[in-house]
Structure formats: structure tokens, C-alpha cells
């Protein structure tokens, strides 16, 4: 494309230069010739007053010598014979007799071609007839300045062509470089480099293509992130039935079959953990959109249903269970499968990370603008709550993938709420899930946005240096 633009610009500019320079060069040559003959006419006319007064040779020779052409030997005067006087010829004549006689007959100036140039023949009426003043115009005088003018025109034409080619080349670069960057980014994206993006510059069309490409790349990254996150979340949900299998296998007693069952459950749990960690390591650090947006369920019903499942396991392990706040419907803007996954994640952590016999409780509080779900236990607690909420952090507890609490956090933040971990009244860990009921009306900020605004206001009121 770049060379095509250069060739087109070269052809067009060359045609324009030729179309203007050639006629202009011819006009310059004609103007130089006209200038030479006009100068000759002026010098011939300068002898006219002398001829009308006298035909004396001496006087005429002085008059001829006083002119520029006469001084250069390029003027001659032809006076016809009359009243017994002989014809008078002054100066060096170059024109033929026929040209002189023809000029007398016509009575007007004429130009005769002679050796080395042209002769201007100017008739002048005198008492004895018609005298002819001859002025020789050399060939060089007729083309005086033409070569210089043609060189200037040629130089201007070449400069125009070079400038046009340079501008076309720059325009070609401006068009080709964004296209090359777009092609390179597309190739990088096709090879799996998901961070490939294109600067949104260049012509309008290529800038629009760059915007569309970047949007497509972002969408691809988001889709891959959602797929990997879904794989990790679905794998994590398998940990709930695995927990049941592990607890049931622990009660099988001794024997080869029991040991094989427990070993199989442990191997399956390790494989699930590997799947979760692999998905977490490959997932780009982009947060998926809230899965529960636009959906809703009855939190009280879901909590009652899941507690029926987990209470049976709690009874087998001798755990005391307390449930409160689920006597009446509690509508929340979260899809039922997402709330089930979050509850199983929190309750599964209780069974997985606290000793048998540890009590736990689930409380649901329904407010005007939010629903709070509290899961408390009497276990050893969590030493670093901030690290526990970091997605994929598996170093907080032994055997943890770090994904369960992140599932809970994303569920809360999809409504504009948040999650906090603290010390429960039972002496262990308390996970408080704040689900905002009007997060959409507050632009999805929830309590976090209100806390941030309150901190900014407090900081603004605080004295300098505090």
C-alpha cells in the first residue's frame, strides 16, 4: 500500500508538472523573443527624427553611433536615391535587397531571417521616399534568459515531485504502520498472548478497527476468565459431597475395604484440589461479573434446605448446631445456585478446618437495605482474615484452595455488598456476608462505597498532619 501510494503520487505530480512546465517554458521563450524585437524597434525608432531632418551621411553616422545597436555594429540605414542623388547605405547591412524592397512596398515593419539571427526592417518616410532602418537581432538575444528560466522551472518541477513523493510516503507510513500493528496484535492474540492490544491511532477507519480489536481481545480475555473461574467454582462445589464421603469413610471402621475407600476419597479430593489450583494459576486477574445480577431467591428457604443436609453430618460428628432468622421469607437479589454454592463453601470450611464436636451457628438478619448471613463456629479461628479473602490463597489453612471464601465474596460484591471475617461469639471464626438489597440503585457500591465515602469525609475534616 505504501509503494502504491508513492507511485500514484509520482505519476499524478509528474503529469501536472509536465502539463504546466512545458507550456510555460514555451511562453518564456516567446516572451524573450518579443523582448528582443521590442528593443530593436525602440532603437530603430530613435533614428526616425534624424532621418526626417537630414540625410547627411555625417549627421546620420553620428546618430547611428549614438544608439546601442549602432555602437555594436548591428544597425544599418538604407536611403533611396532621389533628385540626382545616389542611394545612401550606412552601417553593415545583413538583409537582402528583396527584403528591403518588400518592406518599402508594404510600408510596415517586417522581420527577415539572416545569418546568425534576424533583421528588423523598420520603414521611415523621408523627403526623398522611404528609408529603411535595419536592426540586427542576434539569435542569442532572442533566447536571452530562456535557459535560466527553464532550469528554474525544471528545478521547481523536480522539487514538487520529490515533495509529493515524500508526503505520499509519510501518508503511506501513517496508514501502513497501524495496519501492521493490527496484524501483529492479531497474530499475537492467535498465538495465545492475551495481553496483545493495539494503539488506537491512525486514520479513522484503522482507529475504528483498533477499537473493535481491543474490545474483541478484552471480550476473549473475559470469556476465558469466566470459563476458568467456572471450572474452578464447579470443581470447588465437588468438595461438598467429597466432605460427606470423607466423613462417612471415617466411620467405616477398620478393614481393607474401609482403607481403600478412605484412600480413594483422599485421592479424589487431591485431584479436585489440583484442578482448582490449576484453574486459579491460569486465570487472568479479572473479576467476573456478578452471577446473580438480575436473579433472586428466598435466602431463608435456601439456608433451611442446606442446614438439613449439613445437620445430618453435624449429628454424626457430635456438633451442636444453631439456626436463626429463617422463619419467614427473605428475598435477596442472588441466584439460588450461587447462594447454595456460597453456603456450602462456608459450612464445608467449618467441617474441614475445625475438629469434630465443634459447634457452629447460622444466622440470617433481614434489614431495610441489606440481608446479613452469619456463619459462626467455635473452632480455632483464622489468624489472617485479609489473606483468607484473597482468591486463590491456599496458604491460610492447610489443605485449603483459598477459593471457597472468594466464592462468597464475589456473591456479596455482585449485589454491592461485602464479606468480613472476625471473631464469633462462640470463640472461633465468624464469616459475615452483607448482601445489599439496593446495590443497583447505588451504582453497585454497597456498604464498601459508603465506607469509602465516609473515610474520605473524615479525612477531609481531619486537621493537617494528623
TACORSUL-V951796 format. One line per field, one symbol per residue. ss: DSSP state (~ for helix, > for strand, _ for the rest). phi: phi as a letter, one per 40 degrees, with the letter a starting at -180 (. if undefined). psi: psi as a letter, one per 20 degrees, with the letter a starting at -180 (. if undefined). A space follows every 10 residues. Layout:
ss = ???
phi = ???
psi = ???
//
This chain:
ss = _~~~~~~~~~ ~~~~~~~~~~ ~~~~~~~~~~ ~~~~~~~~~~ ~~~~~~~~~~ ~~~___~~~~ ~~~~~~_~~~ ~___>>>>>_ _>__>__>>> >_____~~~~ ~~~~~~___> >>>>__>>>> >>>>>>__>> >>>>>>>>~~ ~~___~~~~~ ~~~~~~~~~~ ~~~~~~~~~~ ~~~~~~~~~~ ~~~~~~~~~~ __________ ___~~~~~~~ ~~~~~~~~~~ ~~~~~~~~~~ ~~~~~~~~~~ ~~~~~~~~~~ _____~~~~~ ~~~~~~~~~~ ~~~~~~~~~~ ~~________ ______>>~~ ~~~~~~~~~~ ~~~~~~~___ >>>>______ >>___~~~~~ ~~~~~~~~~~ ~~~______> >>>>>>___> >>>>>>>___ ____~~~~__ __________ ___~~~~~~~ ~~~____>>> >>>_____>> >>>>>>____ _____~~~~~ ~~~~~~~~~~ ~_____
phi = .ccccccccc cccccccccc cccccccccc cccccccccc cccccccdcc cccabcdccc cccccccccc ccgbbbbbbc cafgcccbbb gccbcccccc ccccccgaca bbcbcgibbc bbcbcbccib cbcbbcbccc ccbcgccccc cccccccccc cccccccccc ccccccdccc cccccccccc chccccbbcc bgddcccccc cccccccccc cccccccccc cccccccccc cccccccccc ccgbhdcccc cccccccccc cccccccccc cccccbcccc cccgbaaccc cccccccccc cccccccgcc bbbagbcbcb cbcbcdcccc cccccccccc ccbbccgcca abbbbbbcba bbbbbbabcc gbcbcccccc cgcbccbcgc cgccccdccc cccccgcabb bacccchbcb bbbcbccbcc ccggcgcccc cccccccccc ccccgc
psi = hghghggggg gghggggghh gghhghhggh hgghgghhhh hghhhhighg higqjpgggh hggghirggg hjkjpqpopr qqliqqqpop rophqrhghg hghgghkqqr ppprpjbqpp ooqpprhico qpppppoqhh hhkpiggggh gggggggggg ggggggghgg hgghhgghhg gggghggghh jjnijprppm aargghhhhg ghgggggghg ggggggghhh ggghhhhihg hhgggghhhh jibrqggggh ghggggghhg gghggghghh hipqmppqqp hjpirrrohg ggggghhhgh hghhhhjkpp pppqjjhrqn pqlpqghhhg ggghgghhhg hhjqqqipqr qppppoahjq ppppoqrkai rphnhghhip pjojjgqpjq ijhghhgggh gghhijbrpq papriiicqp ooooophkhh hjkjhbhghh gghhghhghh ipqpi.
//
